[in-house]
Amino acid sequence: MNLLDLVIAPAYAQATTPAPGGLGGMSFLFPIVLIAVMYFLMIRPQMKRQKEHRAMLDKLGTGDEVITNGGIAGVVREIGDSFITVEIADNLRVRVQKGAIATVLPKGTLKSA
């Protein structure tokens, strides 16, 4: 007998019995189903929105009326690789990143407002 046995009780291995009512193979399937549901409810729609936004930016041309993510409405005057110049008033132009364009408005929307 060891002095340590007096302070800490020794642990002995016991035979394990299977838990009653276990899910068995279902416990393996649950994470896979959860990942599939997350993909179709969250990831796939986000990728679709990104694809539509990228296509909208590719079709963007000079003279198009746009609204930025900050809510500024204006007319596109110049298009570069990364930046777009938007005229928001007479002789007042602002350079914004391409990704900051939220929507393209129908022609004549800003004239009627």
Residue pairs with C-beta under 8 A, 6 or more apart in sequence:
23 30
56 101
56 103
56 104
57 98
57 99
57 101
59 104
60 66
60 76
60 79
60 84
60 98
60 101
60 104
61 76
61 79
62 76
62 77
62 78
62 79
63 75
63 76
64 75
64 76
64 104
64 105
65 73
65 74
65 75
65 76
65 104
65 105
65 106
65 107
65 108
65 109
65 110
66 73
66 74
66 75
66 76
66 84
66 86
66 101
66 102
66 103
66 104
66 105
67 73
67 101
67 102
67 103
67 105
68 74
68 86
68 96
68 100
68 101
68 102
69 100
69 101
69 102
70 100
72 86
72 88
72 94
72 96
73 88
73 105
73 110
73 113
74 86
74 87
74 88
74 94
74 110
75 86
75 87
75 110
76 84
76 85
76 86
76 87
77 85
77 86
77 87
77 93
78 84
78 85
79 85
82 97
82 98
83 95
83 96
83 97
83 98
84 95
84 96
84 97
84 98
84 101
85 93
85 94
85 95
86 93
86 94
86 95
86 96
87 93
87 94
88 94
